[in-house]
Amino acid sequence: MIPKDLFITEIHQIKEKIKPYILRTPLISNLNNISNQLNTEIFLKLEFLQHAGTFKSRGALNNVLNLTNEQKKNGVIAVSAGNHAIAVAYASTIAKVDSKVIMYKSSNVFRLKKTKSFNCKIIIANPKEAFEKMEKISKEEGRVIVHPFEGIKTIQGSATLGYEICEDINNIDNIIISVGGGGLIAGVGSVIRQRFPKCRIIGV
């Protein structure tokens, strides 16, 4: 059962709200003749071309753009090895709110620099302590946590990716969605299930 917050009509409104700040990434077919080789029609959604380099921008924007005026005063905080950090920093710049992100010692140097380029404050921590540290700072400073994969606003943001796919394709028999924390497949899968009820959703 799809929750009301993930109804297609709701996701459409969210897509329109974040539209000025995201790219409508291309959906391409038959890249390097793959479709012909496998004797089926394959489409790839090139979300790596998105602002911040991943779909994470969608969820971060949906969180930050929905902050109350009071919440904006205290800013946001997040935990990320890289992609979500860049997304939260980017979204915070758009909304003009202060951001802090807890990153790891092992975080990619490029991602660290990219996050800093949006004037985001970075705190380096051990991965085992990162989420606990985030919650502590959130309580002490009143910052809103922007979770990388949990929370309805994060999932709604991811769902806008599925909405775009549904606008570009008339029918889908199977869709393969990467799974890390689960936010992407929860969002995209909910839209696909409503638009194409018989589609097989495969998590990888």
N, C-alpha and C positions, 0 to 999 in steps of 0.2 A: 504494500500500500504506500503510495507516494504522499508524503506530508504536504499540507497546503502551502507551506513556504517554498516548496519546490515545484509547484504547478507551473506549467508552461507560461501562463498569463503573468505570473509573478516574475519569472525569469526574464520575460520580455521587457518588463519595466526596469529591471536591474541592468539589463544589457544596454538599454537606452541611457541610463544614468551614468554608466561608466564609459560609454561610447566615445566621448571626447578625449579620453585619456588612454585608450588602448588602440592597438592596431587590429584590423580585421585580417588575420593571417590567412595566407592562401591555402586552398585545398587543391592538391594536385593529383593527377592520375597518370598511371603508366610511366612512372619515373624509371629511366634506364631500361624500359621495356619489361618491367617486372610483371605487369598484368598479363602480357602475352606469354611470358615464360611459364607462369603458373596457371594459365588458362582460366583466369577470373579477373574481374575488374577491381583493382585495388586503389584506394585513395589515401593520401597522407596529409594530415593537417600540420602545417609547418609552424607550430607555436613557438619554436625556438627563435623565431624572428620577432617575437613579442617584445615590448618594452621590458627591460630587466632580463630578457632572454628566456623566460618561461611563462607558463600559464599562471604562475603565482601572482602576477600583477593583478589579475582579475579579482581574486579573493581579498588581497590586501586593499585594493581600492574600494571594494564593497564594504569592508570593515571601516576604513578610515573616513570615507565620505558620509557614513551614517553616524558618526560621533556627534554627541550633543555639544553645545557650546561649552558646557562645564567640563566635559571630558576632553575637549580640545585644549583647554588651559593646561592640563596635566600631561598631555602627550600620550604616546603609545610605547609599548615595549614588546619585543619578540625574541625568539631563539631560532637560530638558523646556522647551518654550515656554509650557506652562501646564497642560493637562489631566492629563498624567502626573505633574507636580509635585504637584498637589493630591491625586491618588490615592495617591502614595507617602507624602506627609505624613499623610494620613488613616490609611492602613494602619499607619504607624509609631506613631501615637498609640494605635491599638488594641493593637498588640503591645508597646507601651512601650519602643520602641527609638529611639535618636537618629537624626535624619535630616538630610541635606544635599542640596540640589538646585541644580544649575547651571541658571540661567535666562538668557534673552537680554535685551538692552537693549530690544528690541522687544516683549517679553512684555506681554500685556494687564494693565493695572493691577489689574483685579478679580482676575485669577488670581494675581497676586503677593500681594495682600492675603489672599486665601483660603488660599494656601500658608502664609503667615506665621502665620495664625490657628491652625494646628496645631503651632506652636512649631518649625517647620522652619527650619533655617539656609539662607539663600539666597545664592548666589554669582552675580554677574552676569558673563557672559563673551560674547565674540564667538561666534556660531554655528559658525564654522570651527574654533575652538579648544576648543569645549565638551566634546566627547567625549574629546579628549586630556587635558584638564584633569581630567575625571572619573576617568579611568584612573590618572592621577598621584596624585590624592588617595586613591583606593582602595588603591593600593600603600603609600603613606606612612602611612595611618591604619588600614589593615586593614578598611576598610568594604566591605560587599558591594554590588556593582552591581545595581541593579534596572533592567533594560533596558526601554524603552518598548514594544518589539515583538519582540525576539529572546529566545530561551531557552525551554526547555520549560515552566517554571512560569508564565511570562507567557502563553504560548499556551494552556496548560491553563485558566488563569483565564478567558480569552476564550471558551474552549470551553463554559464553564458557561452562557453566554448562548445558545449553540446548543442546549444541553440543555433549557433552559426553553422555547424555541420548539417543540422536538419534543414536549414534554409538553402544549403547548397546541393543537397542530394535528395532525389525523389524517393529512393528506397535503400535501405541497408539490411542485409541479411545477417552480417556478423560485424562486430566492432571489437577491436583489441585496444584496451586501455591500460596504461602502466599503473602499477599500484605501489605506493610507498606507505604513506600514512592512511591513505584511503579517501582523501578529500576529492581528488580528481575523479575517480570512478564513481563516487557517490553522486557528485554533481552531474557529470556527463551522462552517466547511466540512467539517472532519473528522467532526464529529458528524452533520451533515446527510447526508453521504455514507453513513455507517453506518446511519442510520435510514431514509433515503429514497434508495436507490441510484440511482434514475432521475432524481432532481432535477437540474436544470441550475443550476450555481452560477456567478453572474455577478459579477465584480469591477468596481467602478467607482472 
